[in-house]
Amino acid sequence: MTIFQFPQDFRWGTATASYQIEGAAQEGGRGVSIWDTFARTPGKVFNGDNGDVACDSYHRYEEDIELMKKLGINTYRFSIAWPRIIPDGDGEINREGLDFYHRFVDKLLEAGIEPFCTLYHWDLPQTLEDIGGWGNRRTVDAFVKYAEVIFKEFSGKINFWLTFNEPWCIAFLSNLLGIHAPGNKDLQTSINVAHGLLVAHGKAVQSFRRLGTTGQIGIAPNVCWAEPYSKSPEDRAACDRAIALNTDWFLDPIYKGSYPQFMVDWFEKAGATVPIQEGDMEIISQPIDLLGINYYTMGINRFNPEAGALQSEEVDMGLIKTDIGWPVESRGLYEFMHYLQKYGNVDVYITENGACINDDLENGKINDDRRIAYYEQHLAQIHRIINDGINLKGYMAWSLMDNFEWAEGYRMRFGLVHVDYRSLVRTPKESFYWYQNVIKNNWLETRI
Ligand SMILES: CCOCCOc1ccc(-c2cn(C[C@@H]3NC[C@@H](O)[C@H]3O)nn2)cc1
């Protein structure tokens, strides 16, 4: 047995997102989001599932906060639904939406739990998608207006802020691969979306500073760590492209004020260019205070000219997989965190990490040993990373509870708490009690 002690001020938390847990999709003055539309498009979401009810956290948030208190977390990452705040995207403010989040945040603070707020976790008002979404500068300006409303309302209550969750998913999963909302499949569109959200990020950070909003602000990319299948330069280059599109494509503009040239050249060969306007890169590269990093898995990649826009293909190496098919390999987190040091030893929070394990109730318990094993491996890597002197300040498990897993609907379960979607009864899994013990001790006890 080995004991890994964590720093005294290390933040322990869990994460969720508005569309995935709230439900109440037609309540409280909420407007329509692109995920309401996408989920109602036949064939887009497994079983035709949607977020109309989800975990009903809009009505059950006090019960959820009781679970957080029982778990012992000191930090809770959630997202605000833009369509609850400005239902038609850039028009009237919906006071009822603001009041809901005030009640929620007040309850969190009362419970001694730090709110960690994501402004945009994919639920774009449909009216803005109808005018071209993030590729239209009107959407960028509407986001800044929305962000300023939130900054003014919650400054002093919220002190940890993220502008965007997983920009690669927003731009490329959703507009090149078409797997997430709005489901476009066009390279130029996806590059326009990536650039639009980066400009929106920079403008929101400028507003955050100008308004004197309390706390720290950043962004949360999701990691694609890839290592080459062979020693060939082509396989190495295929890995570089895969890593860069999730990370460098967004963090180079933010930290360096320019896109990674090798990727710009790569896309220009495919006929796509970045729609940079005068002053954009200065706006995008506003200094930020923290980074959220979302890590799930890593890949072994090789060059394949037929493998999509990046010509980079993941090879199945026969590793243990979670029930969503992602290899369990925590080593990529360690390697990535050292890769990230090229931007400096910036303050980092793991804002998502977890396993899709679809164990169900058996005699009133969920014995999700595989999820415990996943967390044990990944927290051991977190300890190594901290020991190497990297400023990793906190960890938020994805997710507090089972919820709407986008195109996979409700069949894929990432929660520490099981949700019965008929009764909405929450049942802590064995992994909940395991994580509760880690938090209580502030140390990890591994079985090796
Ligand atoms: C066949 C081709 O496939 C291409 C990759 O397709 C995907 C799909 C999904 C993901 C994905 C899902 N998640 C978990 C979420 N993170 C944010 C939070 O809302 C969680 O629900 N992270 N990444 C990545 C890649």
The ligand as an SDF file (V2000), in Angstrom:
LIG
                    3D

 25 27  0  0  0  0  0  0  0  0999 V2000
  -15.9910    8.4150  -33.9300 C   0  0  0  0  0  0  0  0  0  0  0  0
  -15.2430    9.7270  -33.8770 C   0  0  0  0  0  0  0  0  0  0  0  0
  -15.2320   10.1970  -32.5260 O   0  0  0  0  0  0  0  0  0  0  0  0
  -14.5970   11.4610  -32.4280 C   0  0  0  0  0  0  0  0  0  0  0  0
  -14.4820   11.8490  -30.9870 C   0  0  0  0  0  0  0  0  0  0  0  0
  -15.8110   11.9500  -30.3960 O   0  0  0  0  0  0  0  0  0  0  0  0
  -15.8560   12.4430  -29.1260 C   0  0  0  0  0  0  0  0  0  0  0  0
  -17.0560   12.3590  -28.4430 C   0  0  0  0  0  0  0  0  0  0  0  0
  -17.1400   12.8270  -27.1580 C   0  0  0  0  0  0  0  0  0  0  0  0
  -16.0180   13.3780  -26.5590 C   0  0  0  0  0  0  0  0  0  0  0  0
  -16.0730   13.8300  -25.1730 C   0  0  0  0  0  0  0  0  0  0  0  0
  -17.0920   13.6480  -24.2790 C   0  0  0  0  0  0  0  0  0  0  0  0
  -16.6110   14.1450  -23.1220 N   0  0  0  0  0  0  0  0  0  0  0  0
  -17.2880   14.1410  -21.8050 C   0  0  0  0  0  0  0  0  0  0  0  0
  -17.8880   15.5280  -21.6890 C   0  0  0  0  0  0  0  0  0  0  0  0
  -16.8580   16.5600  -21.5010 N   0  0  0  0  0  0  0  0  0  0  0  0
  -17.6560   17.7180  -21.1430 C   0  0  0  0  0  0  0  0  0  0  0  0
  -18.7830   17.1810  -20.2920 C   0  0  0  0  0  0  0  0  0  0  0  0
  -19.9770   17.7460  -20.7480 O   0  0  0  0  0  0  0  0  0  0  0  0
  -18.7840   15.6620  -20.4980 C   0  0  0  0  0  0  0  0  0  0  0  0
  -20.0820   15.1750  -20.7550 O   0  0  0  0  0  0  0  0  0  0  0  0
  -15.4070   14.6420  -23.3030 N   0  0  0  0  0  0  0  0  0  0  0  0
  -15.0450   14.4240  -24.5520 N   0  0  0  0  0  0  0  0  0  0  0  0
  -14.8140   13.4760  -27.2500 C   0  0  0  0  0  0  0  0  0  0  0  0
  -14.7300   12.9950  -28.5380 C   0  0  0  0  0  0  0  0  0  0  0  0
  1  2  1  0
  2  3  1  0
  3  4  1  0
  4  5  1  0
  5  6  1  0
  6  7  1  0
  7  8  1  0
  7 25  2  0
  8  9  2  0
  9 10  1  0
 10 11  1  0
 10 24  2  0
 11 12  2  0
 11 23  1  0
 12 13  1  0
 13 14  1  0
 13 22  1  0
 14 15  1  0
 15 16  1  0
 15 20  1  0
 16 17  1  0
 17 18  1  0
 18 19  1  0
 18 20  1  0
 20 21  1  0
 22 23  2  0
 24 25  1  0
M  END
$$$$
